Amino acid sequence: MLDLFMLALMILCALLGPADAERFAIDLYDAKSGRVQTLDVQRSSGGFELSSGPSRVVIKALGEGKYSVQPGREEAQTFDLSAALAALANKAPVQTLELEGEKVRVSRSPGLTFVSPISREGAPLFLIRAQAGAEPSPLKIPPTRAGTTKDFLGWQEYETPWELLKAQAQAGARGGHSSPAEVAIRFFASLMRGDDDYLEALSPNFKPELRAKLQAEIKAHTKDLVRFVSYAKIDIARALELKDLGRRPQALKEAFGDYEVLMFGEGNTSRTDIFLVFERVKGKWYLKGVAASFSEFLFKPGR
């Protein structure tokens, strides 16, 4: 039986490919198996042909935002993507839209576009490359402003969410200690690459028993991590004042000790909440603790 949502996603990904490229690639990352399937995309005057080995998917433009897609010898299906394409017209760096009744997040950077189905657990993640071996753009941390969205009133919200992809980590993103964001990049880029540089992101005051537990368990819990996105940060004094945060800031303090800044982010999907706490030691920022809903390797956040 054809999965209509996944077929619609293939059309969307083909349309999000670089407009000036006759040929580009789409990587499908299966988080369950850790495998990547690469689709070669050939643009034609009437649409696209996606291929992987002997498998073929033909996409044809029908006009007015409508497309047909035919996988192999199966019957073609028709989709109306006009609403999704209208939503994508402003080309914001990060957008959430609806496709076939399900939520999809689109993140863009030069040479790479990341498409994540966020309302269906276990669906593959799509990475659209301008060409084989395309280098991801350097990470740029946007400035913050007083929180304006409902979820981040009282926070320092990034003007646009910033995101680290596994492709960027593998291409050399390293992070540093000049800001909490730089420390988060160092921590997650290392885990995405599978090396031990994440240990350098940890504070010298990181509790020894938690450090040992993290070192023993973190790689198993993050082996399928291909994305980290951060939305906002907040000073601890302000966090303790906000009623909407409940006991979380205090609970994090009890778990990890004193800290200065709390950051909120997500992993592969919006169902993976990640809370990071930071402190400064001799003028440098370090990670003091991490709490994530994808595991209980340190502390599972709760209200």
C-alpha positions as CSV (number, residue, x, y, z in Angstrom):
1,M,0.0,0.0,0.0
2,L,1.3,3.4,-1.0
3,D,2.2,5.8,1.8
4,L,0.6,9.0,0.5
5,F,2.4,11.3,3.0
6,M,5.8,10.0,2.1
7,L,5.1,10.3,-1.7
8,A,4.0,14.0,-1.0
9,L,7.3,14.5,0.9
10,M,9.3,13.2,-2.1
11,I,7.6,15.8,-4.3
12,L,8.2,18.6,-1.8
13,C,11.9,17.6,-1.5
14,A,12.3,17.6,-5.2
15,L,10.8,21.0,-5.4
16,L,13.1,22.3,-2.7
17,G,16.2,21.2,-4.7
18,P,18.4,24.0,-6.1
19,A,16.6,25.8,-8.9
20,D,19.8,26.1,-11.0
21,A,20.8,22.4,-10.8
22,E,19.7,19.8,-13.4
23,R,20.8,17.1,-11.0
24,F,21.1,16.9,-7.2
25,A,20.8,14.4,-4.4
26,I,18.3,13.6,-1.6
27,D,19.5,11.6,1.4
28,L,16.9,9.7,3.4
29,Y,18.1,9.0,6.9
30,D,16.3,6.2,8.7
31,A,16.7,6.9,12.5
32,K,15.6,3.4,13.4
33,S,18.3,1.6,11.4
34,G,20.8,4.4,11.1
35,R,21.0,3.7,7.4
36,V,21.1,6.4,4.6
37,Q,19.5,5.9,1.2
38,T,20.6,8.4,-1.4
39,L,18.2,9.3,-4.3
40,D,19.7,10.8,-7.4
41,V,17.3,13.5,-8.7
42,Q,17.2,14.4,-12.4
43,R,15.3,17.6,-13.3
44,S,13.3,17.6,-16.6
45,S,11.1,20.2,-18.3
46,G,8.0,18.5,-17.0
47,G,9.1,17.4,-13.5
48,F,11.7,15.1,-11.9
49,E,12.9,11.5,-11.9
50,L,14.2,10.1,-8.6
51,S,16.4,7.0,-8.7
52,S,18.2,4.7,-6.3
53,G,19.7,1.7,-8.0
54,P,16.9,0.1,-10.1
55,S,14.1,1.9,-8.3
56,R,12.5,4.9,-10.1
57,V,10.0,7.5,-9.0
58,V,8.6,9.9,-11.7
59,I,7.1,13.3,-10.7
60,K,5.2,15.3,-13.2
61,A,3.9,18.9,-12.9
62,L,0.2,19.3,-13.7
63,G,0.0,23.0,-13.1
64,E,-1.5,25.2,-10.3
65,G,0.6,23.5,-7.6
66,K,-0.6,20.0,-8.5
67,Y,1.7,17.1,-9.2
68,S,1.5,13.4,-10.0
69,V,4.0,10.9,-8.6
70,Q,4.5,7.3,-9.9
71,P,6.8,5.0,-8.0
72,G,8.0,2.2,-10.3
73,R,5.2,0.5,-12.1
74,E,2.6,1.4,-9.5
75,E,-0.4,3.6,-10.2
76,A,0.3,7.3,-10.2
77,Q,-1.1,9.5,-7.4
78,T,-2.0,13.1,-7.7
79,F,-1.3,15.7,-5.0
80,D,-2.1,19.4,-4.5
81,L,0.9,21.1,-2.9
82,S,-0.3,24.7,-3.6
83,A,-0.8,25.5,0.1
84,A,2.6,24.1,1.1
85,L,4.4,26.0,-1.8
86,A,2.6,29.2,-0.8
87,A,3.8,28.8,2.8
88,L,7.4,28.3,1.6
89,A,7.4,31.3,-0.7
90,N,9.1,33.6,1.8
91,K,12.0,31.2,2.1
92,A,12.5,31.6,5.8
93,P,15.5,29.7,7.3
94,V,13.2,27.5,9.4
95,Q,9.5,26.9,8.7
96,T,6.8,24.5,9.8
97,L,4.0,23.6,7.3
98,E,1.2,21.1,6.8
99,L,1.4,18.4,4.2
100,E,-1.3,15.7,3.7
101,G,-2.6,16.6,7.2
102,E,0.8,16.1,8.9
103,K,3.4,18.6,10.2
104,V,6.7,19.1,8.4
105,R,9.7,21.3,9.3
106,V,11.9,22.7,6.6
107,S,15.3,24.2,7.4
108,R,17.4,25.8,4.8
109,S,21.1,26.7,4.5
110,P,23.2,27.3,1.4
111,G,23.7,24.0,-0.4
112,L,21.6,22.0,2.1
113,T,18.0,21.8,3.0
114,F,16.7,19.6,5.8
115,V,13.1,18.3,5.8
116,S,11.9,16.7,9.0
117,P,8.4,15.1,9.4
118,I,7.6,16.2,13.0
119,S,4.1,14.7,13.5
120,R,5.0,11.1,12.5
121,E,7.5,9.3,14.8
122,G,10.0,7.1,12.9
123,A,9.6,8.7,9.5
124,P,12.9,9.2,7.6
125,L,14.6,12.6,7.7
126,F,15.4,14.2,4.3
127,L,18.7,16.1,3.5
128,I,18.7,17.8,0.1
129,R,22.1,18.4,-1.3
130,A,23.0,20.7,-4.2
131,Q,25.4,18.0,-5.4
132,A,27.3,15.1,-4.2
133,G,29.8,16.2,-1.6
134,A,28.3,19.7,-1.2
135,E,29.7,21.4,1.8
136,P,27.2,22.7,4.4
137,S,27.3,26.4,5.2
138,P,29.2,27.6,8.2
139,L,27.1,27.9,11.4
140,K,26.0,31.4,12.3
141,I,24.4,32.1,15.7
142,P,21.7,34.8,15.3
143,P,21.3,37.5,17.9
144,T,18.7,37.2,20.6
145,R,15.7,39.5,21.4
146,A,13.1,39.6,24.1
147,G,10.9,36.6,23.6
148,T,7.8,37.3,21.5
149,T,6.3,33.9,21.0
150,K,4.0,32.3,23.5
151,D,6.4,29.6,24.6
152,F,9.3,32.0,25.2
153,L,7.9,35.1,26.9
154,G,10.5,36.2,29.3
155,W,13.3,34.4,27.5
156,Q,16.1,35.6,25.2
157,E,14.8,34.2,22.0
158,Y,17.0,33.8,18.9
159,E,15.8,36.0,16.1
160,T,15.7,32.8,14.0
161,P,16.2,29.3,15.5
162,W,19.8,28.1,14.8
163,E,20.5,24.5,14.0
164,L,23.4,22.1,13.8
165,L,23.1,19.2,11.3
166,K,25.2,16.1,11.3
167,A,26.6,17.0,7.9
168,Q,27.9,20.3,9.4
169,A,29.5,18.4,12.3
170,Q,31.2,16.0,9.9
171,A,32.4,18.9,7.8
172,G,34.2,20.4,10.7
173,A,31.8,22.4,12.9
174,R,33.7,22.4,16.3
175,G,32.2,25.1,18.5
176,G,34.1,26.6,21.4
177,H,33.7,28.4,24.8
178,S,32.8,32.0,23.9
179,S,29.1,31.6,24.4
180,P,26.6,29.0,25.6
181,A,25.7,28.4,21.9
182,E,29.3,27.7,21.0
183,V,29.5,25.2,23.8
184,A,26.3,23.4,22.7
185,I,27.8,23.2,19.2
186,R,31.0,21.6,20.5
187,F,29.0,19.1,22.6
188,F,26.5,18.0,19.9
189,A,28.9,18.1,17.0
190,S,31.2,15.7,18.7
191,L,28.4,13.3,19.5
192,M,27.2,13.4,15.9
193,R,30.7,12.6,14.7
194,G,31.1,9.9,17.4
195,D,34.4,11.2,18.9
196,D,35.2,12.3,22.5
197,D,35.6,16.0,22.0
198,Y,32.2,16.5,23.8
199,L,34.1,15.9,27.1
200,E,35.9,19.2,26.6
201,A,32.5,21.0,26.6
202,L,31.8,19.9,30.2
203,S,32.5,22.2,33.1
204,P,35.4,21.4,35.4
205,N,32.6,21.5,38.0
206,F,30.5,18.9,36.3
207,K,29.6,16.4,39.1
208,P,32.0,13.5,38.9
209,E,29.3,10.8,39.3
210,L,27.2,12.4,36.5
211,R,30.3,12.8,34.3
212,A,31.0,9.1,34.6
213,K,27.3,8.2,33.9
214,L,27.3,10.5,30.9
215,Q,30.5,9.1,29.5
216,A,29.2,5.6,29.9
217,E,25.8,6.1,28.3
218,I,25.6,9.3,26.1
219,K,26.8,7.8,22.8
220,A,24.3,5.0,22.9
221,H,21.5,7.5,23.5
222,T,22.6,9.8,20.7
223,K,23.8,7.4,18.1
224,D,20.9,8.4,15.8
225,L,21.2,12.1,16.4
226,V,21.4,14.1,13.2
227,R,20.1,17.5,14.3
228,F,20.1,19.9,17.2
229,V,18.1,23.2,17.0
230,S,18.1,25.9,19.7
231,Y,15.3,28.4,20.1
232,A,16.0,30.4,23.2
233,K,18.1,30.9,26.4
234,I,17.4,32.5,29.8
235,D,19.4,33.6,32.8
236,I,18.8,31.5,35.9
237,A,17.5,34.4,38.0
238,R,14.8,35.2,35.4
239,A,14.0,31.5,34.9
240,L,13.3,31.1,38.6
241,E,10.8,33.9,38.4
242,L,8.7,32.5,35.5
243,K,5.7,30.6,36.7
244,D,5.3,28.9,33.2
245,L,8.6,27.0,33.8
246,G,7.3,25.4,37.0
247,R,9.9,23.6,39.0
248,R,12.2,22.9,36.1
249,P,14.8,25.6,36.7
250,Q,15.0,24.6,40.4
251,A,15.0,20.9,39.6
252,L,17.9,21.4,37.1
253,K,19.8,23.3,39.8
254,E,19.2,20.5,42.3
255,A,20.4,17.9,39.7
256,F,23.5,19.7,38.4
257,G,24.3,22.5,40.9
258,D,24.5,26.2,40.4
259,Y,24.4,27.5,36.8
260,E,24.0,30.8,35.0
261,V,22.1,30.1,31.8
262,L,19.4,27.7,30.7
263,M,18.9,26.9,27.0
264,F,16.1,25.1,25.3
265,G,16.4,23.1,22.1
266,E,15.2,20.0,20.2
267,G,16.8,16.9,18.7
268,N,15.7,15.2,15.5
269,T,12.1,16.0,16.0
270,S,9.9,18.4,18.0
271,R,9.2,15.5,20.4
272,T,12.8,15.5,21.6
273,D,13.1,18.3,24.2
274,I,16.6,19.2,25.3
275,F,17.5,21.4,28.2
276,L,21.1,22.6,28.6
277,V,22.5,24.5,31.6
278,F,25.8,26.5,31.4
279,E,28.2,28.3,33.7
280,R,31.3,30.4,33.2
281,V,34.7,29.3,34.6
282,K,37.6,31.7,34.3
283,G,35.8,33.7,31.6
284,K,34.9,30.6,29.5
285,W,31.5,29.0,29.1
286,Y,31.0,25.3,29.8
287,L,28.1,22.8,29.9
288,K,27.1,22.2,33.5
289,G,24.3,19.7,32.8
290,V,22.0,18.3,30.1
291,A,18.4,16.9,30.4
292,A,16.6,15.3,27.4
293,S,13.3,13.6,26.8
294,F,15.0,11.1,24.5
295,S,16.6,9.3,27.4
296,E,17.2,9.3,31.1
297,F,20.9,9.2,30.9
298,L,21.3,12.0,33.3
299,F,18.0,13.5,34.4
300,K,14.6,13.5,32.8
301,P,13.1,17.0,33.0
302,G,9.7,17.4,34.7
303,R,7.6,20.1,36.2
